[in-house]
Amino acid sequence: MDYTFTLKYKLPAHETDMDALVERLGAQGCTDATVGIGKVGRLGLQFVRAARSAEMALRSAVEDVYRTIASAQLVEAGPDFVGLSEIATYVGVTRQNLHKLTQTHWSSFPSPIHEGSAPTWHLAEVLQWLQEQQNYPLERAHMDIARACQALNAMNQLLRHQTGKIDAGPISAMAMLETGRSIAELLESIHLRGKVQSAASA
């Protein structure tokens, strides 16, 4: 199955030859990625990768990048952190329609991870709600990659927190992600947190 996802990195200071970097990435297996190098010191890779599972697609991509630039810092895997417009585009509905759902079903709609003028949600949590509560016909690959990206981002942040290093190796996160038990435990804690927040706001 093909999985579409994005990996965003902060590059080490010595990585200044972007053309050479793109060639090295291709040599390590990233030929299925569109490379974005428009922002100084940053690298964005949009993959369309065939794999047996979303977790395997993510892991293989992270390993390919790691072999090319081991000191690069994984900033974010996506799709994960999204606003209403992004969710609406992903699902194929209008932003107005989605906003109406958040107002009509405010007690059960997933709580945002950031509130304010532009609230942000975990895509996986909203997709799960749309599927379970509104019977939206969502593709399995979309659900799986959103959940895997949420888990990878959470694990990456956890490792940074535990080690006290902002550049804690993403391969360590992927080593945790490789086992189904680790994913299940993390996602269960994430979803339990969401249920507690929903219950508290009810």
Contacts in CASP RR format, 6 or more apart in sequence:
PFRMAT RR
TARGET T0000
AUTHOR 0000-0000-0000
METHOD contacts of the structure
MODEL  1
MDYTFTLKYKLPAHETDMDALVERLGAQGCTDATVGIGKVGRLGLQFVRA
ARSAEMALRSAVEDVYRTIASAQLVEAGPDFVGLSEIATYVGVTRQNLHK
LTQTHWSSFPSPIHEGSAPTWHLAEVLQWLQEQQNYPLERAHMDIARACQ
ALNAMNQLLRHQTGKIDAGPISAMAMLETGRSIAELLESIHLRGKVQSAA
SA
1 50 0 8 1.000
1 51 0 8 1.000
1 52 0 8 1.000
1 141 0 8 1.000
2 48 0 8 1.000
2 49 0 8 1.000
2 50 0 8 1.000
2 141 0 8 1.000
3 47 0 8 1.000
3 48 0 8 1.000
3 49 0 8 1.000
3 50 0 8 1.000
3 51 0 8 1.000
3 54 0 8 1.000
3 57 0 8 1.000
3 58 0 8 1.000
3 141 0 8 1.000
3 144 0 8 1.000
3 145 0 8 1.000
4 46 0 8 1.000
4 47 0 8 1.000
4 48 0 8 1.000
4 145 0 8 1.000
5 46 0 8 1.000
5 47 0 8 1.000
5 49 0 8 1.000
5 54 0 8 1.000
5 57 0 8 1.000
5 58 0 8 1.000
5 61 0 8 1.000
5 77 0 8 1.000
5 78 0 8 1.000
5 79 0 8 1.000
5 145 0 8 1.000
5 148 0 8 1.000
5 149 0 8 1.000
6 44 0 8 1.000
6 45 0 8 1.000
6 46 0 8 1.000
6 47 0 8 1.000
6 76 0 8 1.000
6 77 0 8 1.000
6 78 0 8 1.000
6 79 0 8 1.000
7 44 0 8 1.000
7 45 0 8 1.000
7 47 0 8 1.000
7 61 0 8 1.000
7 62 0 8 1.000
7 65 0 8 1.000
7 74 0 8 1.000
7 76 0 8 1.000
7 77 0 8 1.000
7 78 0 8 1.000
8 42 0 8 1.000
8 43 0 8 1.000
8 44 0 8 1.000
8 45 0 8 1.000
8 74 0 8 1.000
8 75 0 8 1.000
8 76 0 8 1.000
8 77 0 8 1.000
8 78 0 8 1.000
9 42 0 8 1.000
9 43 0 8 1.000
9 44 0 8 1.000
9 45 0 8 1.000
9 65 0 8 1.000
9 69 0 8 1.000
9 72 0 8 1.000
9 73 0 8 1.000
9 74 0 8 1.000
9 75 0 8 1.000
10 41 0 8 1.000
10 42 0 8 1.000
10 72 0 8 1.000
10 73 0 8 1.000
10 75 0 8 1.000
11 21 0 8 1.000
11 41 0 8 1.000
11 42 0 8 1.000
11 43 0 8 1.000
11 69 0 8 1.000
11 72 0 8 1.000
12 69 0 8 1.000
12 71 0 8 1.000
12 72 0 8 1.000
15 21 0 8 1.000
15 41 0 8 1.000
15 69 0 8 1.000
15 72 0 8 1.000
18 37 0 8 1.000
21 37 0 8 1.000
21 43 0 8 1.000
21 68 0 8 1.000
21 69 0 8 1.000
22 35 0 8 1.000
22 37 0 8 1.000
24 68 0 8 1.000
24 69 0 8 1.000
25 33 0 8 1.000
25 35 0 8 1.000
25 45 0 8 1.000
25 64 0 8 1.000
25 65 0 8 1.000
25 68 0 8 1.000
27 68 0 8 1.000
28 64 0 8 1.000
28 65 0 8 1.000
28 67 0 8 1.000
28 68 0 8 1.000
29 64 0 8 1.000
30 45 0 8 1.000
30 47 0 8 1.000
30 61 0 8 1.000
30 64 0 8 1.000
30 65 0 8 1.000
30 68 0 8 1.000
32 47 0 8 1.000
32 48 0 8 1.000
32 49 0 8 1.000
32 50 0 8 1.000
33 45 0 8 1.000
33 46 0 8 1.000
33 47 0 8 1.000
33 48 0 8 1.000
33 49 0 8 1.000
33 61 0 8 1.000
34 45 0 8 1.000
34 46 0 8 1.000
35 43 0 8 1.000
35 44 0 8 1.000
35 45 0 8 1.000
36 43 0 8 1.000
36 44 0 8 1.000
36 45 0 8 1.000
36 46 0 8 1.000
37 43 0 8 1.000
37 44 0 8 1.000
42 75 0 8 1.000
43 69 0 8 1.000
43 72 0 8 1.000
45 61 0 8 1.000
45 65 0 8 1.000
47 57 0 8 1.000
47 61 0 8 1.000
49 57 0 8 1.000
49 60 0 8 1.000
49 61 0 8 1.000
50 57 0 8 1.000
51 57 0 8 1.000
51 60 0 8 1.000
53 144 0 8 1.000
54 141 0 8 1.000
54 144 0 8 1.000
54 145 0 8 1.000
54 147 0 8 1.000
54 148 0 8 1.000
55 148 0 8 1.000
55 177 0 8 1.000
55 178 0 8 1.000
55 180 0 8 1.000
55 183 0 8 1.000
57 145 0 8 1.000
57 148 0 8 1.000
58 77 0 8 1.000
58 145 0 8 1.000
58 148 0 8 1.000
58 149 0 8 1.000
58 152 0 8 1.000
58 174 0 8 1.000
58 177 0 8 1.000
59 174 0 8 1.000
59 177 0 8 1.000
59 178 0 8 1.000
62 74 0 8 1.000
62 152 0 8 1.000
62 170 0 8 1.000
62 171 0 8 1.000
62 173 0 8 1.000
62 174 0 8 1.000
63 171 0 8 1.000
63 174 0 8 1.000
65 72 0 8 1.000
66 72 0 8 1.000
66 170 0 8 1.000
66 171 0 8 1.000
71 167 0 8 1.000
73 166 0 8 1.000
73 167 0 8 1.000
73 170 0 8 1.000
74 156 0 8 1.000
74 169 0 8 1.000
74 170 0 8 1.000
74 173 0 8 1.000
76 153 0 8 1.000
77 148 0 8 1.000
77 149 0 8 1.000
77 152 0 8 1.000
77 153 0 8 1.000
77 156 0 8 1.000
78 123 0 8 1.000
78 145 0 8 1.000
78 146 0 8 1.000
78 149 0 8 1.000
78 153 0 8 1.000
79 86 0 8 1.000
79 90 0 8 1.000
79 123 0 8 1.000
79 145 0 8 1.000
79 146 0 8 1.000
79 149 0 8 1.000
80 122 0 8 1.000
80 123 0 8 1.000
80 124 0 8 1.000
80 146 0 8 1.000
80 149 0 8 1.000
80 150 0 8 1.000
80 153 0 8 1.000
81 113 0 8 1.000
81 120 0 8 1.000
81 121 0 8 1.000
81 122 0 8 1.000
81 123 0 8 1.000
81 153 0 8 1.000
82 90 0 8 1.000
82 120 0 8 1.000
82 121 0 8 1.000
82 122 0 8 1.000
82 123 0 8 1.000
82 126 0 8 1.000
83 118 0 8 1.000
83 119 0 8 1.000
83 120 0 8 1.000
83 121 0 8 1.000
84 95 0 8 1.000
84 98 0 8 1.000
84 99 0 8 1.000
84 102 0 8 1.000
84 119 0 8 1.000
85 95 0 8 1.000
86 123 0 8 1.000
87 98 0 8 1.000
87 121 0 8 1.000
87 123 0 8 1.000
87 126 0 8 1.000
88 94 0 8 1.000
88 95 0 8 1.000
88 97 0 8 1.000
88 98 0 8 1.000
90 123 0 8 1.000
90 127 0 8 1.000
90 142 0 8 1.000
91 98 0 8 1.000
91 127 0 8 1.000
91 130 0 8 1.000
91 136 0 8 1.000
91 138 0 8 1.000
101 109 0 8 1.000
101 134 0 8 1.000
102 109 0 8 1.000
105 133 0 8 1.000
107 198 0 8 1.000
107 201 0 8 1.000
107 202 0 8 1.000
108 129 0 8 1.000
108 133 0 8 1.000
108 198 0 8 1.000
109 126 0 8 1.000
109 129 0 8 1.000
110 121 0 8 1.000
110 122 0 8 1.000
110 125 0 8 1.000
110 126 0 8 1.000
110 129 0 8 1.000
110 194 0 8 1.000
110 198 0 8 1.000
111 194 0 8 1.000
111 197 0 8 1.000
111 198 0 8 1.000
111 201 0 8 1.000
112 119 0 8 1.000
112 120 0 8 1.000
112 121 0 8 1.000
113 120 0 8 1.000
113 121 0 8 1.000
113 122 0 8 1.000
114 120 0 8 1.000
122 146 0 8 1.000
122 150 0 8 1.000
122 190 0 8 1.000
123 146 0 8 1.000
123 149 0 8 1.000
123 150 0 8 1.000
124 143 0 8 1.000
124 146 0 8 1.000
124 147 0 8 1.000
124 149 0 8 1.000
124 150 0 8 1.000
125 150 0 8 1.000
125 190 0 8 1.000
125 191 0 8 1.000
125 194 0 8 1.000
127 136 0 8 1.000
127 138 0 8 1.000
127 142 0 8 1.000
127 143 0 8 1.000
127 146 0 8 1.000
128 143 0 8 1.000
130 136 0 8 1.000
130 138 0 8 1.000
131 138 0 8 1.000
131 143 0 8 1.000
147 187 0 8 1.000
148 177 0 8 1.000
148 183 0 8 1.000
150 187 0 8 1.000
150 190 0 8 1.000
151 177 0 8 1.000
151 183 0 8 1.000
151 186 0 8 1.000
151 187 0 8 1.000
151 190 0 8 1.000
152 170 0 8 1.000
152 173 0 8 1.000
152 174 0 8 1.000
152 177 0 8 1.000
154 186 0 8 1.000
154 190 0 8 1.000
155 173 0 8 1.000
155 176 0 8 1.000
155 177 0 8 1.000
155 182 0 8 1.000
155 186 0 8 1.000
156 168 0 8 1.000
156 170 0 8 1.000
156 173 0 8 1.000
159 168 0 8 1.000
159 169 0 8 1.000
159 172 0 8 1.000
159 173 0 8 1.000
160 166 0 8 1.000
160 168 0 8 1.000
162 168 0 8 1.000
176 182 0 8 1.000
177 183 0 8 1.000
END
